[in-house]
Amino acid sequence: MSIHEAGIFWAREGAAFLDQRYSRRHEWRFDGGACVSASPSPHVVPLPWSDPGAIDPEEALVASVASCHMLWFLSIAARRGWLVDRYTDAADGLMALNERGRQAITLVTLRPEVQFAPGRQPSRSEIDAMHHEAHEACFIANSLKSDIRCEPVYA
């Protein structure tokens, strides 16, 4: 068992508040020293009270799923002797009403594209099996109720 922490910092900085006219921009602060600008999506909170240049929680959730899957995939590939040169993913999350009628990320779709080093290449079925194993092992995927699909991209 382990504990993972993240700090959140927001300040009103003299803006109006009770009328809902305040910036929602804030910071995520992590134990390694990284600070990330965060804000609700402009699709959720209109400009100027949101910041489209900051990361929104929904994007962060999708990135967390994609990152966890990638980290497991790389570990599995290395264990099986496959030399990975590059891994990219164009993941997205669908915001829709869930079974209780509430807005939720109901589907995350991963589209990983893996480039292996020249030479011996794994078959598509071997790659699919590694993606399946990565999905089963992913802590984030195991923590969510949303459907998570993996649709590998093959060159």
Secondary structure, 3 states (H helix, E strand, C coil): CCCCCEEEECCCCCCCCCCCCCCCCEEEEECCCCEEEECCCCCCCCCCCCCCCCECHHHHHHHHHHHHHHHHHHHHHHHCCCCEEEEEECCEEEEEECCCCCEEEEEEEECEEEEECCCCCCCHHHHHHHHHHHHHHCHHHHHCCCEEEECCECC
